[in-house]
Amino acid sequence: MKLGYNTNGLQNHRLEDALRLLADHGYEAVALTLDVVHLDPFHASAAEVASVARLLDALGLEVVIETGARFLLDPRQKHEPTLMTRGAEAVAKRLGFLDRAAAVGADLGASVVSFWAGVDRDPGDDSWQRAVDGVGAAAATIRSRGLVAALEPEPGMAVGSMAEFDRVCADLGVDAPALALDVGHLYVTESEPVPGLCRRYAARCAQVHLEDMRRGVHDHLPPGEGDVDFAGVLAGLAAGGYRGPVCFELSRSSHAAPDLVEKCRNVFRSSVV
């Protein structure tokens, strides 16, 4: 497995400085959240993307693309519009963003784009079908750019648990996405022992997010502040055959990034058997 870090926890750093910080601490991967502060996908030039691609290569950092920017599409509503927002125009806006993210990812040398379904703010009898249709369209959009589409179950969203992930994949069949597994989320939505779940789902993972989290509370925490069994989780992933990036996601901790980059590295190294 490759130690990584999500740039949504490095938002007080220029992207180039953030990437060098990770490399200096021995990181091998970066989860790049395309956002207004880091390679804005709607404004970054081809030259800027190429420059970042060269830097990633020089630093030896594998890159995966994250699409969880909070206010990139709507400056007033967090994460909106999503695949669950009613109206064809709204969904098309989200799909257009995913298409652009995948295009930027391809230019950077990424192989994976993660995405989520979104919150169903106007539920009805068609809610689940809208989720299936939206996830299917998103996966197809990302694949059309030659990248792997990885769906992240997110607590509170239309696809929020592992059971819902399994259900949407069953409904989509051969068109189902891979899994972007956020380990902390399992402590919120699942009752089974998390290391065992990690082992069971490892083969379906295209990328993994890691952080500490208290049981039942969706709040991304630095290591040592929650209930996550880091050694057990990493052992479960390894036993299940996962060999890709494991990226710490501390999206509310940019103010302490240098200290946390070092702390997460140490936790990862001490937890890997």
MILOSE-702048 format. One line per field, with one value per residue (C-alpha): chain; x, y, z. Coordinates in pm, whole numbers, plus 50000, padded with zeros to 5 digits. Last residue first. Example, Ala and Ser with C-alpha at 12.3 -4.5 7.8 and 13.67 -1.06 7.14 Angstrom:
<sites>
c	(A	A) .
x	(51367	51230) .
y	(49894	49550) .
z	(50714	50780) .
</sites>
This chain:
<sites>
c	(A	A	A	A	A	A	A	A	A	A	A	A	A	A	A	A	A	A	A	A	A	A	A	A	A	A	A	A	A	A	A	A	A	A	A	A	A	A	A	A	A	A	A	A	A	A	A	A	A	A	A	A	A	A	A	A	A	A	A	A	A	A	A	A	A	A	A	A	A	A	A	A	A	A	A	A	A	A	A	A	A	A	A	A	A	A	A	A	A	A	A	A	A	A	A	A	A	A	A	A	A	A	A	A	A	A	A	A	A	A	A	A	A	A	A	A	A	A	A	A	A	A	A	A	A	A	A	A	A	A	A	A	A	A	A	A	A	A	A	A	A	A	A	A	A	A	A	A	A	A	A	A	A	A	A	A	A	A	A	A	A	A	A	A	A	A	A	A	A	A	A	A	A	A	A	A	A	A	A	A	A	A	A	A	A	A	A	A	A	A	A	A	A	A	A	A	A	A	A	A	A	A	A	A	A	A	A	A	A	A	A	A	A	A	A	A	A	A	A	A	A	A	A	A	A	A	A	A	A	A	A	A	A	A	A	A	A	A	A	A	A	A	A	A	A	A	A	A	A	A	A	A	A	A	A	A	A	A	A	A	A	A	A	A	A	A	A	A	A	A	A	A	A) .
x	(50296	50177	50062	50391	50439	50086	50093	50428	50309	49990	50188	50422	50141	49956	50231	50268	49889	49782	49573	49456	49269	48908	48962	49168	49168	49462	49520	49577	49702	49689	49790	49463	49482	49223	49495	49649	49319	49256	49607	49560	49233	49370	49676	49469	49200	48981	48810	48881	49131	49456	49494	49356	48977	48724	48380	48090	47996	47868	48193	48447	48664	49035	49138	49181	49065	49112	49136	49026	48870	48678	48944	48958	48585	48601	48933	48816	48490	48689	48899	48577	48407	48040	47794	47838	47739	47959	48267	48256	48279	48624	48752	48658	48647	48640	48478	48468	48176	47892	47840	47864	47565	47409	47143	47392	47633	47358	47269	47626	47688	47359	47466	47805	47637	47577	47445	47175	47396	47383	47706	47913	47960	48246	48203	48520	48528	48847	48991	48990	48809	48487	48529	48461	48139	48022	48072	47883	47593	47565	47581	47309	47081	47115	47059	46762	46620	46656	46478	46188	45925	46024	46304	46380	46716	46866	47225	47495	47595	47970	48279	48630	48844	49115	49405	49590	49859	49806	49649	49413	49317	49241	49007	48853	48788	48633	48399	48313	48235	48013	47835	47761	47630	47426	47262	47153	47029	46830	46636	46628	46958	47057	47366	47482	47432	47545	47841	47782	47527	47618	47922	47766	47983	48316	48161	48254	48508	48446	48571	48890	49147	49421	49788	50098	50381	50737	50845	50960	50645	50417	50614	50580	50205	50176	50346	50124	49814	49939	50023	49680	49529	49350	49019	48735	48930	49054	49407	49414	49256	48921	48907	49031	49083	49412	49458	49835	50063	50410	50458	50808	50785	50969	50731	50430	50575	50674	50316	50180	50430	50327	49960	49999	49935	49645	49422	49635	49366	49163	49493	49432	49730	49897	50093	50112	50000) .
y	(49503	49853	50039	50209	50335	50467	50637	50801	50927	51057	51251	51409	51527	51631	51865	52031	52047	52221	52499	52258	52056	52052	51830	51570	51289	51050	50872	50497	50448	50105	49753	49596	49217	49135	49059	49400	49579	49389	49456	49826	49831	49633	49856	50172	50068	50378	50493	50865	51134	50942	51004	51342	51360	51354	51401	51174	51058	50701	50559	50836	50894	50884	50926	50711	50724	50426	50392	50157	49919	49610	49363	49530	49490	49183	49275	49625	49484	49254	49544	49741	49501	49493	49765	49990	50350	50571	50357	50252	50618	50634	50378	50581	50324	50444	50140	50042	50150	49931	49905	49525	49509	49850	49723	49503	49795	50016	49747	49677	50048	50072	49784	49950	50263	50613	50593	50860	51069	51094	50904	50895	50579	50664	50552	50484	50542	50409	50636	50624	50951	50767	50583	50902	50975	50613	50611	50938	50815	50493	50677	50915	50644	50435	50734	50853	50501	50513	50844	50775	50736	51073	51256	51626	51690	51358	51415	51340	51034	51030	51057	50916	50946	50684	50636	50963	51067	51440	51479	51192	51354	51683	51498	51306	51628	51785	51490	51495	51866	51810	51532	51771	52037	51776	51679	52039	52081	51758	51870	51736	51723	51361	51351	51660	52036	52130	52030	52308	52563	52932	52935	52668	52450	52484	52527	52212	52034	51659	51552	51362	51255	51002	51089	50872	51085	51023	51380	51436	51273	51483	51793	51715	51663	51990	52177	52004	52113	52471	52467	52329	52620	52593	52781	52527	52247	52473	52340	52373	52677	52676	52298	51976	51748	51573	51249	51228	50926	50809	51010	51018	51336	51548	51414	51536	51881	51901	51831	52095	52356	52296	52314	52640	52569	52685	52424	52129	51908	51913	51806	51447	51253	50931	50630	50357	50000) .
z	(50959	50877	51188	51282	50928	50901	51240	51162	50827	50983	51243	50988	50762	51077	51194	50854	50802	51122	50968	50698	50960	50846	50541	50724	50467	50497	50168	50139	49784	49619	49722	49839	49855	50119	50373	50304	50357	50680	50808	50734	50928	51222	51255	51228	51475	51443	51763	51767	51863	51818	51447	51341	51312	51029	51186	51106	51455	51513	51652	51671	51368	51286	50925	50616	50256	50027	49650	49373	49623	49512	49627	49967	50039	50263	50424	50507	50647	50874	50998	51064	51304	51198	51300	50997	50923	51138	51204	50839	50744	50900	50651	50346	50067	49709	49553	49185	48972	48842	48465	48467	48701	48764	49005	49188	49218	49359	49613	49721	49778	49968	50194	50237	50362	50232	49878	49888	50116	50494	50549	50228	50021	49784	49423	49223	48846	48682	48415	48034	47974	47885	48214	48406	48219	48242	48619	48655	48439	48639	48969	48856	48721	49036	49263	49058	49081	49457	49492	49253	49524	49663	49836	49779	49946	49839	49951	49698	49496	49560	49342	49308	48997	48937	48692	48734	48486	48529	48184	48259	48588	48414	48178	48467	48657	48346	48304	48673	48649	48347	48533	48820	48580	48394	48723	48775	48419	48432	48738	49091	49274	49340	49116	49299	49266	49522	49739	49995	49881	49839	49608	49382	49159	49343	49686	49876	49657	49687	49345	49432	49173	49240	49199	49242	49376	49260	49323	48965	48829	49045	48945	48575	48609	48804	48517	48261	48449	48461	48089	48002	48189	48522	48520	48521	48687	48966	49014	49392	49560	49378	49397	49241	49540	49465	49657	49680	49674	49778	50095	50243	50448	50188	49924	50118	50173	49806	49702	49940	49820	49458	49552	49738	50104	50322	50159	50268	50420	50098	49941	50052	50182	50068	50194	49933	50000) .
</sites>
